[in-house]
Amino acid sequence: MVHYAAIVRDLAALRRHAAAHPEGMPSMPMRGFLTDDDT
């Protein structure tokens, strides 16, 4: 039960973040991968 509540809370936070930054969410991991390839 505790794990389920934590997952739901995290998903809610992610959804809120995605709504606040619709185009920022997918670009952040992509930028990380690109910098990793460069180094």
N, C-alpha and C positions, 0 to 999 in steps of 0.2 A: 504493500500500500504506500509506503514512504517513497519508494522508487517511482511509482506511478505518479504521485503528486509532484515530485521533482521534475519528471519528464514533462508533465503538463505545464508546469511553471516555466520551464526553459522554452518550450514551444511557444507559449504565449509571449515571452520576451522576444523571441526571434521574429514572430509575426509582427509585433509592435515595431521592432527595428526595421524590418523589411518595408513596412508601411511608411515609416518616416524617411527611409532612404531607399526608394524602389530600385534605382539604378546603381546605387553604391554597393549593395550586397554582392552581386555576382562579380563585380570588377575587383573587389578587394582580394579574394583568393587568386584570381588570375594575375594580379599585379605581384603577389607573393611568388607564384610559380615562375613568372618572368624574371624576377630578381634572382631567384635561386638558380635559374639556368645561366644567367649572366656571370655569376660568381664562380 
